[in-house]
Amino acid sequence: MQFIDLAAQQQYIRKGLDKRIADVLSHGGYIMGPEVGELEMRLAEFCGVKHALGCANGTDALQLAMMAMGVMPGDAIFCPSFTFASTAEIVPMMGATPIFVDIVPDTFNICVKSLERAIAAAKELGLRPTGVVAVDLFGLPADYDAIEAIASAEGLWVLADSAQGFGADYKGRKTGSIGKMATTSFFPAKPLGCYGDGGAIFTNDDDLADLVKSYRVHGKGSHKYDNERVGINSRLDTLQAAILLEKLSVYAEEIEKRQVVANRYQAALADIIKTPSVPDNMVSVWAQYTVTCGEGQDRETIMSRLKDDGIPTAVYYPRPLHQQTAYSAYPSDPEGLPHSESLSNRVFSLPMHPYMQSDDQNRVIDAVIKAIPR
Ligand SMILES: *Cc1c(COP(=O)(O)O)cnc(C)c1O
């Protein structure tokens, strides 16, 4: 059994993929070819945002967004600690300071009370609270209404790191369209992935979009050899855009299929182990289906029993950022990050993808029931 079965998806869309790839080989526009613009238009349509701009990967997407918003030394940027390193990694690269915030254990996303404490702490340290990077962890949108209320009261921007949650639903708004800017990743294992690296930046702001277009091509101005600013080289390959166009055409359908898998897990496992909760008015894209071990449930024992039964599992994330070597010296919520620390020892994720057949789901469910002592 596969943890994420990309081959099943490929089989389903293979004809269209072959045609799209053949088109690129014929026209030869490998850099910023027509597929890139077409994909950007379709992505913007999909999530209801004015500008979608491709780039080389989801980490560069965060960098380009922060460059466009002018992040600089002295800025305090608030990030959850329970996330992938990319969420915070660009902040010190821009000379600014990441401040780590705890999460809500039910949703795995930013806790706004912890965010408020972290903002106060940043001010005491003489830093300038500037922005919040909200993560849609495991495919579930962060609580944007609550985050945006604090952000607007404090004059902060919200950058949505939707690498795992592109296209999820938050109270009728789609991720990608939420926040001053949003980013995603097309890493193959993400809900919307390509066959290599890729990423995108989203915004409704024309000026920010223009800045991203410039920064992603060396800071170009209207004349190719008169660069207006110092930029980077971060474009989405035409071939990857071609592949993504085909994948995007089935993405809405795949989100529904992921929900069917999640519903089955929920119905069969909710009494056995803590299953993920999705707040009212939200739809997750289920980048991961992550369960949480409770009292007397030892994660390593359960995972090894599942492995013996042929069920692959994975731990996202075994160590929160504020406890990692590169990030442990940065400030965090002065009351500590107990949920990030506790969950990193208790969570694991089950196989989840849109093409999972019901007999495979039954195998997972039976094995989990067998693996957990009661
Ligand atoms: C995957 C991921 C990224 C980075 O994406 P890359 O394309 O691998 O650079 C950023 N943030 C989160 C939350 C991610 O899961």
The ligand as an SDF file (V2000), in Angstrom:
LIG
                    3D

 15 15  0  0  0  0  0  0  0  0999 V2000
    5.9670   21.9020    1.5800 C   0  0  0  0  0  0  0  0  0  0  0  0
    5.8050   23.1160    2.3860 C   0  0  0  0  0  0  0  0  0  0  0  0
    6.4650   24.3140    2.0770 C   0  0  0  0  0  0  0  0  0  0  0  0
    7.5510   24.4390    1.0380 C   0  0  0  0  0  0  0  0  0  0  0  0
    7.3470   23.9410   -0.1920 O   0  0  0  0  0  0  0  0  0  0  0  0
    8.5460   23.5530   -1.1640 P   0  0  0  0  0  0  0  0  0  0  0  0
    7.8850   23.5550   -2.4910 O   0  0  0  0  0  0  0  0  0  0  0  0
    9.0230   22.1920   -0.7560 O   0  0  0  0  0  0  0  0  0  0  0  0
    9.6080   24.5670   -1.0590 O   0  0  0  0  0  0  0  0  0  0  0  0
    6.1780   25.4440    2.8290 C   0  0  0  0  0  0  0  0  0  0  0  0
    5.3220   25.3990    3.8460 N   0  0  0  0  0  0  0  0  0  0  0  0
    4.6780   24.2670    4.2000 C   0  0  0  0  0  0  0  0  0  0  0  0
    3.7200   24.3080    5.3350 C   0  0  0  0  0  0  0  0  0  0  0  0
    4.9110   23.0820    3.4910 C   0  0  0  0  0  0  0  0  0  0  0  0
    4.2690   21.9700    3.8600 O   0  0  0  0  0  0  0  0  0  0  0  0
  1  2  1  0
  2  3  1  0
  2 14  2  0
  3  4  1  0
  3 10  2  0
  4  5  1  0
  5  6  1  0
  6  7  2  0
  6  8  1  0
  6  9  1  0
 10 11  1  0
 11 12  2  0
 12 13  1  0
 12 14  1  0
 14 15  1  0
M  END
$$$$
